[in-house]
Amino acid sequence: MFRLTQMLRELKTPTPTGLRRDPPGPVVIWNLIRRCNLKCKHCYSVSADVDFPGELTTREIFSVMDDLKTFRVPALILSGGEPLLRPDILEISRRAKAMGFYTALSSNGALIDADKADRIAEIGYDYVGISLDGIGATNDKFRGLAGAYGAALSGVRACVARGVKVGLRFTMTLDNWRELPRLIELAKAEGVKKFYLSHLVYAGRGNKNRGDDANWRVTRDMMDFLIDAAWTALESDEELDFVTGNNDADGVWLYFWTLRHFPEQAEHLRAKLAQWGGNSSGVNVANIDNLGDVHPDTMWQDYPLGNVRARPFSQIWTDVSDPIMAGLKRRPRKISGRCASCGFFDICGGNTRVRALRLSGDAFTEDPACYLTDAEIGAPEAERLVLRPFRGMKHEAVRR
């Protein structure tokens, strides 16, 4: 995850730079259930509204949680499918909070009525993320259910009304990028505290629909708009943080934005971006699926590293006999293609490996969704294509 607002704060209140520091254990995104009431076009777990056999029991989950705590995992993101469809989700969440984990709930929001919102507030989740992929019919088309938008928005409002910290999550494609400004305005109007823009990853149904991925021009333009919106919110002291995910070139793009707007602070920001270091799949981010299989992150659902029923998570995660894990944990990673000569590799770390694997068969070659030009990554001071600020959804490319 790229914490855009946090990086922008460095332009207002710089903090000392230093070496990259990894947390003691990875953040674990846990797909507790595969069943879901929706059928989203970009679902990485290919969930559906049916029961999937063999899922971890409550007792098994508690046992794994004990191992995660000993392994110093700092945070659990409880996900699905739709986690609220698990009858024991509140029991699991309550135990996670009692054990001292940062505990987040990842939901589509459509099942959150007043009673569930009361229970969510009682648990005291540190964060509840609710997905919206557009306004009204656009969201419903993405999510495969008429009325999904209204139900999710009601869930957002019910949680916010009870003091729950809520974030909106938006996966951008060619079919919905025009919705971004309206969704940001919605977040502000509804008292949402975080806005998360996710780039499409070619996993699950997202791989089947990868032809809908936003092209480079759209991505660059929308990133300019998002950074402008985040800066405006920061300058206005609005309580809305912006983050992005699944395309670590965003960090480099922010550096380019800073060169244009705050050149005197650009090198400080670049040092902070290098300290962040980009993609951390297999290192600081882990995934456990509904059957107990461990993956380098959520987008590697078809690549199990081991199962927590057979081996503790702590042993699976530290085993580098697997070539994918060995490659992910190597620092710096050895990535071929454009990444090998990129002048900003220290910022993005090679970006998302799953997209490279899907399109080339090689998990350690360039990410095809890196939206930076050859000139930009090879010679930072060379002529590069930039985009003028967002103006009424009309964008004009210029040479600088």
CORKAVEN-V483278 format. One record per backbone hydrogen bond with DSSP energy under -0.5 kcal/mol. NH is the residue of the N-H (numbers start at 1). CO is the residue of the C=O. If there is no record, write none. Layout:
nh:co
NH:CO
NH:CO
This chain:
nh:co
2:244
3:1
4:2
5:242
7:3
8:4
9:5
10:6
10:7
11:8
12:8
12:9
13:9
22:20
25:72
27:284
28:75
29:27
29:286
30:28
30:77
31:29
31:288
32:30
32:79
33:79
36:48
39:143
41:142
43:40
46:43
48:34
50:48
53:51
55:52
56:290
61:57
62:58
63:59
64:60
65:61
66:62
67:63
68:64
69:65
70:66
71:67
72:69
73:68
76:102
77:28
78:76
78:104
79:30
79:77
80:81
81:35
82:35
83:81
83:106
85:82
86:83
87:85
89:86
92:88
93:89
94:90
95:91
96:92
97:93
98:94
99:95
100:97
101:96
102:74
103:101
104:76
104:102
105:127
106:78
107:105
107:129
112:109
113:111
117:113
118:114
119:115
120:116
121:117
122:118
123:119
124:120
125:120
126:103
127:103
128:165
129:105
130:167
131:107
132:169
138:135
140:136
141:137
142:138
143:139
144:140
145:140
148:145
151:147
152:148
153:149
154:150
155:151
156:152
157:153
158:154
159:155
160:156
161:157
162:158
162:159
163:160
164:159
166:164
167:128
168:194
169:130
170:196
172:170
172:198
174:212
176:173
177:173
179:176
180:177
183:179
184:180
185:181
186:182
187:183
188:184
189:185
190:186
191:188
192:187
193:166
194:166
195:241
196:168
197:195
197:243
198:170
198:196
199:245
200:172
203:201
205:43
206:203
207:204
208:204
209:205
210:207
212:209
213:210
214:172
219:215
220:216
221:217
222:218
223:219
224:220
225:221
226:222
227:223
228:224
229:225
230:226
231:227
232:228
233:229
234:230
235:231
236:232
237:234
238:233
240:238
241:193
243:195
244:2
245:197
250:247
251:248
252:248
253:249
254:250
255:251
256:252
257:253
258:254
259:255
260:256
261:257
262:258
265:262
266:262
266:263
269:265
270:266
271:267
272:268
273:269
274:270
275:271
276:272
277:273
279:348
282:285
282:296
283:280
284:280
285:280
286:27
287:295
288:29
289:293
292:289
294:306
295:287
300:297
303:300
305:294
306:294
308:292
310:307
311:307
315:312
316:312
317:313
318:314
319:316
320:318
326:322
327:323
328:324
329:325
330:326
335:333
336:364
339:336
340:337
341:338
342:339
343:377
345:342
347:344
348:344
349:345
351:348
353:351
356:352
357:353
358:354
359:355
360:356
361:356
361:357
362:356
363:361
365:362
368:366
370:367
377:373
378:374
379:375
382:379
386:398
388:396
391:394
394:391
398:386
400:384
